Amino acid sequence: MDIFLVGGAVRDKLLGISVKDRDWVVVGTSPKRMLEKGYRSVGKDFPVFLHPESHEEYALARTERKTKAGYHGFEFDTAECVTLEQDLARRDLTINAIAEDAEGGLIDPYDGQADIKNRVLRHVSSAFAEDPVRILRIARFLARFHKLGFTIADETLTLMTDMVAAGEVDALVPERVWQETQKALTEDHPEEFFQALRSCGALKVLFPEIDRLFGVPQVKEYHPEVDTGIHVMMVVHQCCLLTDDPVTRFAALTHDLGKGITPADILPHHYGHEESGVPLVTELCQRLKVPTEYRQLAELTCRYHTHVHRAFDVKPKTLLKTIMAADAYRKPERFKQFLLACKADSRGRPTFEDRAYLQADFYTKLMEATSVVPVKPILDAGFTGADVKEQLRLVRLRVISEIKRESKGPEGIY
């Protein structure tokens, strides 16, 4: 049997990127012979084996044929006569359809090296259209390789658009959509993932709450970019410069969903968009089965981000209300995530990218100062039950009021 290194490992070596995982294709053998050599079978849909020592994945060369709609409707052939070229032909992109033999020689029947050189994401064949997951994957690859100058080939974008029009994206199950989205949120430019989906029409199908933000105007004084969709993409980018945490990035992505349903007669203003956006965040998370950690931070950020922006203008009771709503005393790390998402929102506007965001520091100072307010004096004063909680709130309000009197807010628009 012949063994070849394939896929991302070969691609990343050619790009000069550190290789994390290695996948192998085995040509000219059978499952029985693989087991006899000590490999352990782990494949569900087709034969995949773990190497007895390295535990890396070795898949038998295969062809596939679509038999019904969706991405589960495939029949696989892993006969010993399947060639390496036939196996590579079923792959999504040319840059992922390059193999390396035992001597380091490259087998590149679909000119993947040329596309790597030209920084192009191009489908291998028309078989790309048989699997709607590939739309998500190519969008995710754009999020990963945008920094290297990659773009999607025109003919591939056209094919993706045709797939959306044909209803292929409708067959995607929520778990798989979220899996690819979550991975995209860990890349350097996740905003490109959503832009790619929008370019082919898939964003409207999978993330209608985000798609409808594009074209919605905002007050130019506060938002030089005007367009809400553009603003949100800028916010996601700024969030990536602040943290690699996908939970915070998701909160940045969804913080302004309420602006997508603002009544036309009050545009470009968005009064109450914070509260109206929360049900949209909740619905999106429920539909895609987003983990609770993501949903809770996203709902919090949607509802309270302007409370943070106006930190130096709102009353002490509003400041404390925001801290309590964030459960900051019990979950200080989540409070940091919340403030980072707010900071990204502030910076996600032209000319605001490098502006200081003192509001986050101010809220952190208030939280830390009020977190150490002692309860013992309240108990010693004879308060019990719910009265203890109320007295603690009043003491914290006094602490916040004192700090607020001594603090000077930033000049200009939050």
N, C-alpha and C positions, 0 to 999 in steps of 0.2 A: 504494500500500500504506500501511497505518497501523501506526505503531510505538508500543508502550506499555511503560513501565517497570513491572515486575511483581515479585511475591514479596518476598523479604527486604529489598530496598532500600526499598520503599514502607512495609513494616511498621516498619522501624527508624526511618525518618523520622518516622512518626507517634508512635513511642515516645520520640523525642528522643535516639536512639542514633546514634552516628557510623556512616555507611554505608561499608562497606569494598568490597563488590562489587555491581555492578549487572547485572541480567539483563533482557533485553528480549524481548517477544513481537511478532512481525510478522504482521499479518492481511491477507489478500487478495493474496497473491503466491505465487510458485513457486520451487523451488530454482534453476531455470534463470535466472530474473530476478535472484535474489540473487547468483548467480555473475557475471552480466553487470554488476552494479553494483560488483563488486570484492570482495565478501565471500568468505571462504575457508571451505569446508565442513569441519567437524570431527565432526559427529554420526555415531554408529554405528547406534543403533536408530532414530533419527528425525532429520530435518534440523535441524542447529544450525550456525550460521555465526559466524565472527569478523569483527568490523568491520575494514575495511582500515586504519583509523588508530588507533582506541582499543583494538582487539583484544578488546572486550567481546563477550559471547555474545548472539547474536540467534537465537531459536528460532521456527520457524514455528508458528502456532497449531495445536493438534492436539486430537483426541479419542483415547481409547484404549478398548480392549475386552479383557477378560480371556478368554483362550482355554484356559488350563490352569493347574494348581496352581503355587504358587511365585510369585516376583516377576519372573521372566523371561517368564512366559506372557502376553504382551500383544501385541495388534495395534494399530497406530497409523494414524490418518488425518490427513494434513496438507493436505488439499485446500483450494483458495483460498476455498471457501465456509464453512470452519470459522470460527465467530464468536469474539470475545474471551470472551463469557460461557461458551461451551462449553469453551474452554481453561481458564478459571478454575475451572470445575466439577470438573475432574479433579484439582485440587490437594488437598493433604492437609488443611490447617487453614484456617479462615475468615480468620485473621490473615495468611495467606500468599496469599489469593485476592483481593487488592486490586490494581488497576492504576491507573497515572497516565498521562494523555495528554500530548501535547506542550505544552498550555497549563497543565499543573499540576492539571487536574481529575481527581477520583477516580472510578473505576468500581468499585463495591462491591456486587455483586449478592447477596452472601451474608452481609451485615452483619458483616464483619470489623472495622470500626471500632468497633462496639458491643462486640464481644468484647475488643478492645484496651482500651477504656475500662473494662470490667468485669473485665479480667485473667483471661480464660477461654481455654483451649486447647480448641477444638471442631472436630470434623471437618466438612468441607463437605457430604458426602453419603455414602450407603451404599457408594459406590465405594471409600471408605477401606478397607473390609474386603478388597478385592481384592489389596492389597499389604502383606505382613507387615513389610516394612522400615519402614512407617509407625509401627508400634508402637515401634520403636527411635528413630525420629525424634521422636515426640511426647515420649518419655521424655527425649531429649536437649534438646528445647526447654524442658522443665520444669527441667532442670538449669541451663539458661542464664537463664531468666526467673523462676525462683523468687524471686530477690531483689527483683523488681518486684511480687511478690504473685500471680503467675499460678498457677492450679490447672487440673486437667483436668476438663472438664465430665462430669457423671455419666453422661450418655448415651454419651459417647465412651469412658469407662472401661468401660462395659458392653459396647460394641462390641469393644473390645480384648480383653476377657475371653472373649467369644464366639469371636473369631478364634483365641485360644490353644486353647480347647476343641475347635475344629474342626481343629486340627493345622496351621494355617497357619504358625506359628512354626517347626515342624519342617523347613520347606522352606528356611529361611535358611541360606546357606552360611557357613562359619566366617569367611572373609575379610570379608564384609559386617558380620557381628556385631562383629568386632573393629574395623573401621573406624569404626562408630558409637560403640563403647565408648571407643575412643581419643579421639574428638572430645569425648565427654562428660567424659572425664577432664581436659580443658582448660577446662571451664566453671567458673563460680563455685561451683556446688553439685552436683558429680557424684554425691553421695550420693542426690540426688533422682532421678537416672536409675535407680538400682538399686531405690529405693523404688517408683517408678512401675512398673517391670517386675514387682516382687513383687505390687503391687496387682492386676494383671491375670493373674497366674499365669505370666508369661513367664520370671521369674527362675528358677523351678524347672526349666524346660526348658533355658534357655541357660546359667545359672550355678548348677547344683545345689549346688556346693560352698559357695556364699555363701548360698543360700536355706536350707540346712539349719542354718545358725547361729542363725536366729531361733527363739526358744523354748528355747534351750540355756542353762541357768543357770550363773552364775559365783559365786564367793565374794563375798558382799555387802561384806565389809570392804574388799576391794580394788576391787570394782566395784559402786558404788551403783546403777548402772543394771541390774545383774543379767543381763539378756538379752544374749547374745553378739552377736546380729545388730544390736541397737541400739548396742552398743559399737563395732562395726566401722564403722557409719555415722557415729558421732561421731568416730572416728579419722580417717576420710576427710575430714570437715569440718575438723577441726583441722589436718590436713596441708595443706589448701587455704589456711589462714591463714598457713602457714609458707613455702609454695613454690607456684609455678605449674607446676612440673615434673610432667608426667603420669607419668613413670617412677616417681618417688617416690610419687606418689599411688596408683599401682597396687600398689606394695609395701605401702603402708598398708592397702589394701583386702584383700589376701590374707594378711596376716601371721598370722592366727589360724584358718586353715582347719582345722587339726588339732582344734580344739575341737568341730567338727561331728561327729567320729567318736569322741569320748571315751566309753568304756564307761559305761553308765547307773549301774552300781553304785559308781562313784567320784565321781559328780557331787555337788556343784558344783565339785569340784577337777578340774584338767586336767593331771595329771602326764604329762610327755613330749609335750605337744601340739605343741611346737616341731618335734621330729623327725618325728612322725607327719603333720604338715601339709605337709612338703616334697614328698612324692610327689603330693599333691593339687594343689599349686601347679604342679608340673611337668606333670601330666596336663591341667590347665585350659589351660595355655599351649600345649601340643602340640595340643590339640583345636581351639583357636581360632587357631592359627598366630600366636601372640603373638611379637613380635620378641625376639631373644636378649637385648638390653639390658634389657628389662622382666623377662624370666624370671629372669635371673641375680640382679638386685637383689631380686626378690620371694623367691626361694629363700633368699638370704642373710638377709634380714630375718626370714623365717619361722623359720629355724633358730637365729638368734643374738640375737633381740630381747631375750630375758630376760637374756642375758649382759650386755647394756648396762644394763638396768634395775638389775641387781645389781652394778654396777661397783665399788662401795665395799665389797662383801662377799665377792666371789669372790677366788680366789688369783691371784697374778701370772701364773702359767702359763696360767690361763684368759683373763686379759686379753690376753696376747700371742697366744694361740690365736685369739681373736676378731679381733684386728688382722690376723693373717696370713691367716685365712680370708677376710677382706674384701679381701685383696690391696691393703691400704691404701697401701703404699709405692709401688706402681706405679700405683694408681688412686685418688689422694686425693679426686678429685671424687666418685667413686662412694661412697667412705667417708662423705663429707658427706651424700650422699643417704640412705645407710643410717641415719646418726645422726638425720637429720630424721624419717625414718619411725618410728624408735623414740621420738622426742620426741612425735610425734603420737599414738602409741599410749598413752603415759603421760598425755597431756592429754585423751584421748578418753573422759573419765569425768566425771560430774557433780561439781562442786566442785574438780576438778583442772585445769580449763581454763587457769588463769593461773599454775599452780604452776611454779616454776623447775625446770629439768631439768639439774642440774649434771653428770649422768652423761655427757652428750654433750661438754661442755667437758673433762671429765676424760679421756675416751678420745682426744679431739683432742690434749690435752697429752701423753699417753703416746705416741701415734703420732708426733708431731713430735719428741719427745725421743729416741725409739728409731730414728727414720729417719736420724739423723745420726751414729749409732755408727760409728766408722771401722773399716774392714776391714784397713787396712795393719798395725796392730800385731799382728793375728792372723796375717797372712802372715809378718811379720817373726819371729814366734815359732816358725815352722817348720811350721805346720799347712797341710795340703793337702787337696784333694778335699772329701769330705763332712764332714771334721772342721772345715773352715772354717765351714761352715753351722751346725754344732752349737755351735762357740765363739761365733759371732755371736748365736745364740739365747740362750746363757747370759749374755752381756754385756747383751743387751737385757732379760733377766729381772732382772738386778741393777739396771738403771736403773729399771725399773718398780717393783721392790720399794722402792727409795729414795723414789721419788715417792709411792708408796702410803702409806708410813709418815708422810709429811708432810701427807697430805691427809685432810680430814675430810668424810665423806659427809653428805648431807642427812638431816634428821630426818623421820620419817613413812614412808609407803608409797611407795617409788620415785616 
